[in-house]
Amino acid sequence: MKRKRLITVLVALIIIVVSADLISAQAPTPIAEVPFEFIHNQIVLQVKINGRGPFNLLLDTDTDPSAIDLATARDLGLKLSGKGQQGTGGGTDVNLAYETKLPLVELGGITAKDVYAAAINLTKIGDRMGKPVHGVLGHSFLQGRIFQIDYAALRVRFYDRSPFPAKLESTPTRAVIKFRYDSEVLVDDVYINGQKVRAALDTGSSGTFGLTPAAIKALGLEDAPVKVEEKTSVGYNGAFQTRTGVLKTIRIGSISIDSAETSFWLPGAGHDHAKFQLNIGNVFFKDFVVTFDFRSKVVVIEKH
């Protein structure tokens, strides 16, 4: 009897060890974990550029390529293109952007060389936040990476492979969504009041949801009740006005939100030619852990 019991215990131990190995295989250790400040619903990282700094850089999946404040670029002695171009984004001001390159970017244990960027005046964004903004880490830095934003822990984790199993299933509190990249992270598995729309997942947005003028028209929401007071937001091209309304439902993958307060973007405020109908920002994301896999083009949005 004792021998049989011993064999049973050993088998149980083997199962536990194997299970632990499987869990370990599915949840790799981050290659880097970086703290951030969450200021006015913006992710602010401490980043060194060319060995100098640290500088305050935002983390923005909706910026392509990356950005560096124009005054900071000149202070660093970066070479700028001779002719500036009007950048896209919210706002109605003229704000020229100049092509440049960041020779060395250091974020925690992550380094990147020759990161393409646009040098542009970021003063108004910094003034809005009450903290200088020296740049933005966008697609030229994030492409090809797997990173996880843990809003509750105020940490960004970088992985050399996905922290999830290959066949991760969606649940009511976890959305697993394929995305495509076209200057923004775009997803199609999104519904407003039951109607399918395309959405941009925008970690550079300090809002919850933003509805483009074209979407307002297509969804028949021109006469939807909106709050009379207008809000002022700030984008790359300065300030722009929005109105606020409440949508009956928004579904993002498997996650549903009822009575969703949403910004109704006005015509002529920089969003008339957007490639999406709905912008999803940090006020929504902050209740989740969000993992972007730019290799497999998958995003996982999971409740804390």
C-alpha positions as CSV (number, residue, x, y, z in Angstrom):
1,M,0.0,0.0,0.0
2,K,2.8,2.4,0.9
3,R,4.6,1.7,-2.4
4,K,1.4,2.3,-4.4
5,R,0.8,5.6,-2.5
6,L,4.4,6.6,-3.2
7,I,4.0,6.0,-6.9
8,T,0.8,8.1,-6.9
9,V,2.5,11.0,-5.1
10,L,5.4,10.8,-7.6
11,V,3.0,10.9,-10.5
12,A,1.3,13.9,-9.0
13,L,4.6,15.7,-8.6
14,I,5.5,15.0,-12.2
15,I,2.1,16.4,-13.3
16,I,2.7,19.5,-11.2
17,V,6.2,20.0,-12.6
18,V,5.0,19.5,-16.2
19,S,2.1,22.0,-15.6
20,A,4.6,24.5,-14.2
21,D,6.8,24.1,-17.2
22,L,3.8,24.7,-19.5
23,I,2.8,27.8,-17.6
24,S,6.4,29.0,-17.8
25,A,6.5,28.4,-21.5
26,Q,3.3,30.3,-22.0
27,A,4.3,33.3,-19.9
28,P,7.9,34.4,-20.7
29,T,9.7,36.9,-18.5
30,P,9.8,40.4,-20.0
31,I,13.1,41.4,-21.5
32,A,12.5,44.9,-20.1
33,E,10.0,46.4,-17.7
34,V,9.8,50.2,-17.7
35,P,7.8,52.5,-15.3
36,F,5.7,55.3,-16.6
37,E,3.8,58.3,-15.3
38,F,0.2,58.6,-16.3
39,I,-0.4,62.4,-16.6
40,H,-3.6,63.7,-17.9
41,N,-4.3,60.2,-19.3
42,Q,-1.0,60.2,-21.3
43,I,1.8,57.6,-20.9
44,V,5.0,59.5,-20.2
45,L,8.2,57.6,-20.4
46,Q,11.8,58.6,-19.4
47,V,13.9,58.1,-22.5
48,K,17.6,58.9,-23.4
49,I,18.4,60.1,-26.8
50,N,22.1,60.0,-28.0
51,G,23.1,59.5,-24.4
52,R,21.4,62.7,-23.2
53,G,18.4,63.1,-21.0
54,P,16.2,61.5,-19.8
55,F,13.5,63.2,-21.8
56,N,9.8,63.0,-21.4
57,L,8.4,60.9,-24.4
58,L,4.8,59.8,-24.9
59,L,4.0,56.3,-26.0
60,D,1.6,56.5,-29.0
61,T,0.4,53.7,-31.3
62,D,-1.2,56.4,-33.5
63,T,2.0,58.3,-34.4
64,D,3.9,57.4,-37.5
65,P,6.9,57.5,-37.6
66,S,7.9,58.9,-34.1
67,A,8.2,62.5,-33.1
68,I,10.8,64.8,-31.4
69,D,10.1,68.3,-30.2
70,L,11.6,70.8,-32.7
71,A,13.5,72.7,-30.0
72,T,14.8,69.5,-28.5
73,A,15.9,68.2,-31.9
74,R,17.9,71.4,-32.5
75,D,19.4,71.2,-29.0
76,L,20.6,67.7,-29.8
77,G,22.1,68.8,-33.1
78,L,19.9,66.5,-35.2
79,K,20.0,66.9,-38.9
80,L,16.6,68.1,-40.2
81,S,15.1,68.0,-43.7
82,G,15.2,71.4,-45.4
83,K,11.5,71.6,-46.1
84,G,8.8,71.1,-43.5
85,Q,5.4,69.5,-44.2
86,Q,2.1,69.9,-42.4
87,G,1.5,66.9,-40.2
88,T,-1.8,65.1,-39.8
89,G,-3.7,65.0,-36.5
90,G,-6.2,67.0,-34.4
91,G,-6.1,70.8,-34.5
92,T,-6.4,73.6,-37.1
93,D,-3.0,75.3,-36.7
94,V,-0.2,75.2,-39.1
95,N,2.6,73.1,-37.5
96,L,5.3,72.0,-39.9
97,A,7.1,68.7,-39.4
98,Y,10.7,68.1,-40.5
99,E,12.1,64.6,-41.3
100,T,15.0,63.6,-39.0
101,K,16.5,60.5,-37.4
102,L,17.2,59.7,-33.7
103,P,20.7,58.0,-33.8
104,L,20.2,56.2,-30.5
105,V,17.1,55.7,-28.3
106,E,17.4,54.1,-24.9
107,L,14.3,53.0,-22.9
108,G,15.2,50.9,-19.9
109,G,17.1,48.0,-21.3
110,I,15.7,48.6,-24.8
111,T,17.9,50.3,-27.4
112,A,17.1,51.3,-31.0
113,K,19.4,53.0,-33.5
114,D,18.5,55.3,-36.4
115,V,14.8,55.7,-35.4
116,Y,13.0,57.8,-38.0
117,A,11.1,60.7,-36.5
118,A,9.4,64.0,-37.4
119,A,10.7,67.1,-35.6
120,I,7.6,69.2,-34.8
121,N,6.7,71.8,-32.2
122,L,5.2,69.9,-29.2
123,T,4.9,73.0,-26.9
124,K,1.1,73.1,-26.9
125,I,0.8,69.5,-26.0
126,G,3.2,70.0,-23.1
127,D,1.4,73.1,-22.0
128,R,-1.9,71.2,-22.0
129,M,-0.3,68.5,-19.8
130,G,1.6,70.8,-17.5
131,K,4.8,69.0,-18.3
132,P,7.3,69.5,-21.1
133,V,6.9,66.9,-23.8
134,H,10.2,66.2,-25.7
135,G,9.0,63.6,-28.1
136,V,6.7,60.6,-28.9
137,L,7.7,57.0,-29.4
138,G,5.6,55.9,-32.4
139,H,5.6,53.3,-35.0
140,S,9.2,53.6,-36.1
141,F,10.2,52.5,-32.5
142,L,7.3,50.1,-31.8
143,Q,7.2,48.2,-35.2
144,G,8.2,44.5,-34.8
145,R,7.9,44.7,-31.0
146,I,5.7,42.9,-28.5
147,F,4.8,45.2,-25.6
148,Q,2.3,45.3,-22.8
149,I,0.9,48.3,-21.1
150,D,-0.2,47.7,-17.5
151,Y,-2.1,50.8,-16.6
152,A,-2.8,49.8,-13.0
153,A,0.9,48.9,-12.3
154,L,2.2,51.9,-14.4
155,R,4.5,49.6,-16.3
156,V,5.3,48.9,-19.9
157,R,6.7,45.4,-20.5
158,F,8.6,44.3,-23.6
159,Y,8.8,40.6,-24.6
160,D,10.9,38.7,-27.1
161,R,7.8,36.4,-27.7
162,S,4.1,36.6,-27.0
163,P,3.2,36.2,-23.3
164,F,0.1,34.3,-24.4
165,P,-0.6,30.8,-25.8
166,A,-1.1,30.6,-29.5
167,K,-4.8,29.8,-29.3
168,L,-5.9,32.4,-26.6
169,E,-9.6,32.7,-26.6
170,S,-11.7,35.8,-26.1
171,T,-14.0,36.1,-23.0
172,P,-16.4,38.8,-21.8
173,T,-13.4,40.4,-20.0
174,R,-10.7,39.7,-22.6
175,A,-10.7,40.6,-26.2
176,V,-8.2,39.0,-28.6
177,I,-8.4,41.0,-31.9
178,K,-6.4,40.9,-35.1
179,F,-5.3,44.3,-36.3
180,R,-3.7,45.8,-39.4
181,Y,-1.4,48.7,-39.5
182,D,-2.0,51.6,-41.9
183,S,-0.4,54.6,-40.1
184,E,-2.6,53.6,-37.2
185,V,-3.5,50.4,-35.4
186,L,-6.8,49.6,-37.1
187,V,-9.4,46.9,-36.0
188,D,-12.6,46.0,-37.7
189,D,-14.2,43.9,-34.9
190,V,-16.0,46.9,-33.4
191,Y,-19.7,47.8,-33.3
192,I,-21.5,51.0,-32.4
193,N,-25.2,50.4,-31.6
194,G,-24.9,47.1,-33.5
195,Q,-23.4,48.7,-36.6
196,K,-19.9,47.6,-37.6
197,V,-17.2,50.3,-37.7
198,R,-13.4,50.5,-38.1
199,A,-11.6,51.7,-35.0
200,A,-8.1,53.1,-34.2
201,L,-6.4,51.9,-31.0
202,D,-4.7,55.1,-29.9
203,T,-2.5,55.1,-26.8
204,G,-1.7,58.7,-27.6
205,S,-5.3,59.8,-27.0
206,S,-6.2,61.2,-23.6
207,G,-9.9,60.5,-24.3
208,T,-12.2,57.5,-24.1
209,F,-13.9,57.4,-27.5
210,G,-13.9,59.8,-30.4
211,L,-16.3,59.7,-33.3
212,T,-15.3,61.2,-36.6
213,P,-17.5,63.5,-38.6
214,A,-17.9,60.9,-41.4
215,A,-19.0,58.3,-38.8
216,I,-21.5,60.6,-37.2
217,K,-23.1,61.0,-40.6
218,A,-22.9,57.3,-41.6
219,L,-24.4,56.2,-38.3
220,G,-27.2,58.7,-38.5
221,L,-26.2,60.5,-35.4
222,E,-26.3,64.1,-36.6
223,D,-29.4,64.7,-34.4
224,A,-28.2,62.6,-31.5
225,P,-28.4,64.3,-28.1
226,V,-25.1,65.9,-27.2
227,K,-24.0,68.1,-24.3
228,V,-24.3,71.7,-25.2
229,E,-20.9,72.6,-23.7
230,E,-17.9,72.0,-25.9
231,K,-14.6,70.6,-24.8
232,T,-11.2,71.6,-26.0
233,S,-8.7,69.0,-26.9
234,V,-5.1,69.4,-28.2
235,G,-3.5,67.5,-31.0
236,Y,-0.3,67.9,-33.1
237,N,-1.9,70.9,-34.9
238,G,-3.2,72.7,-31.8
239,A,-6.5,72.9,-30.1
240,F,-9.8,71.7,-31.5
241,Q,-13.4,71.6,-30.1
242,T,-15.5,68.6,-29.5
243,R,-19.0,67.9,-28.2
244,T,-19.9,65.0,-26.0
245,G,-22.7,62.5,-26.4
246,V,-23.7,59.1,-25.2
247,L,-23.8,56.0,-27.4
248,K,-26.1,53.2,-26.5
249,T,-23.5,50.5,-26.9
250,I,-20.0,50.0,-28.1
251,R,-18.6,46.5,-28.6
252,I,-14.8,46.0,-29.0
253,G,-14.2,42.4,-29.8
254,S,-15.9,40.5,-27.0
255,I,-16.0,43.5,-24.6
256,S,-19.2,45.5,-24.5
257,I,-19.8,49.0,-23.0
258,D,-23.2,50.4,-22.4
259,S,-24.1,54.1,-22.3
260,A,-20.6,55.0,-23.6
261,E,-19.8,58.7,-23.3
262,T,-18.1,59.7,-26.6
263,S,-16.6,62.8,-28.1
264,F,-18.3,63.9,-31.3
265,W,-15.5,65.4,-33.4
266,L,-16.6,68.5,-35.4
267,P,-15.9,69.0,-39.1
268,G,-12.8,70.9,-39.9
269,A,-10.9,69.9,-36.8
270,G,-8.4,67.6,-38.4
271,H,-10.4,64.4,-38.5
272,D,-12.4,64.7,-41.7
273,H,-10.2,62.3,-43.7
274,A,-9.5,59.7,-41.0
275,K,-9.1,56.0,-42.0
276,F,-11.3,55.0,-39.1
277,Q,-14.7,55.9,-37.6
278,L,-14.0,55.5,-33.9
279,N,-10.9,56.4,-32.0
280,I,-10.3,54.5,-28.7
281,G,-8.0,56.1,-26.2
282,N,-6.4,55.8,-22.8
283,V,-9.5,56.6,-20.6
284,F,-10.9,53.3,-21.9
285,F,-7.6,51.4,-21.9
286,K,-6.7,52.3,-18.3
287,D,-9.1,49.7,-16.9
288,F,-7.2,47.0,-18.8
289,V,-3.8,45.4,-19.5
290,V,-3.3,46.0,-23.2
291,T,-0.7,43.9,-25.1
292,F,0.3,44.8,-28.7
293,D,2.0,42.1,-30.7
294,F,3.3,44.0,-33.8
295,R,4.8,40.7,-35.2
296,S,1.6,38.7,-35.3
297,K,-0.7,41.8,-35.6
298,V,-2.7,40.8,-32.5
299,V,-3.9,43.0,-29.6
300,V,-5.1,41.5,-26.3
301,I,-7.3,43.8,-24.1
302,E,-7.8,42.2,-20.7
303,K,-9.4,43.3,-17.5
304,H,-7.0,43.8,-14.6
